Structure formats: structure tokens, C-alpha cells
Amino acid sequence: MIAFTSGEGLRREARGSEMWFKATAVDTHARFSLMERTLPPAGRMPPAHRHVDNDEAYFVLDGEVEFRVGEEVLHGSIGTFVLVPAGDAHTFGNTSAEPARLLVFHAPALDRYFEELELLWATGEPPSRDAELDLMRRHGMEPA
């Protein structure tokens, strides 16, 4: 059994966002990964992208999160659930003045991407869009 409370797990940080992985590929035989993620106010959204082979789901725990899926824009608050099937173009972020917190589920697991994303952002300067897109491509994501 694995058990964590809020703010526990494997910690990662990128884009000013703190991520606590509750389940990783090692834990789930790569079937899925799950993280609790805090988004800073008015933080940088990931470049819009599609996961070739990953479904992604979000559940808002606190605050407000803007989801852009295809041409749709949804302003999610506590209790909002969003499922983004593989192949659907999307991005998300906190456009409010307060922090937001959500659960993010990837199937199959995608925690290795976030390990590399943390390294990409560790220089103190935000990476270029091209550098982010190159990393995304290496992990089965296409620009949208």
C-alpha cells in the first residue's frame, strides 16, 4: 500500500507549479500516474498540445483553473472534472489572482516527462517555447 496526505509524495516543480506525485510509473507498472498540483496565480500555461497515447484527467480541489480543450474554454472551480482523451488539443492554467490546486491523472503514466520538465525549468530562466515543445515531443505529445 502507498498512502500520502496533501503535500506529500514525490515532489517536482516547474512553471512555478508544485507537483506531488501520489503514484508513478514504478508504483503502477506504468499503467497510470497521479499528481496533486498547485498552480500559481496567473502562471504560464503549457503550450497547447495533444497526447498521442495518453488520456489525461483533471479534478479541481481548490481555486479556479481555466481549461482549453479544442475550441472550448471552461472555467473550472472546486469539484470540476475534465477528461481529455488522447488526441484532443488542450492546455490549462490558473488565470485567477489566487493559487489553485488540482489532481492530474495520466494513463499510461507520464511522470518521467515531469521529471525532465523540472530539469528544463531549473535554470532560473523560463525555457523557450521550442525547448518545451522538444521535450513534449520526446514524451508523445504534439503541438496543437
Buried (B, 14 or more C-beta within 10 A) or exposed (E): EEEBEEEEBBEBBBBBBBBBBBBBBEBBEBEBBBBBBBBBBEBBBBBBBBBEEBBBBBBBBBBBBBBBBEEEEEEBEEEBEBEBEBEBBBBBBBBBEEBBBBBBBBBBBBBBBBEBBBEBBEEEEBBEEEEBBEBBEEBBBEEB
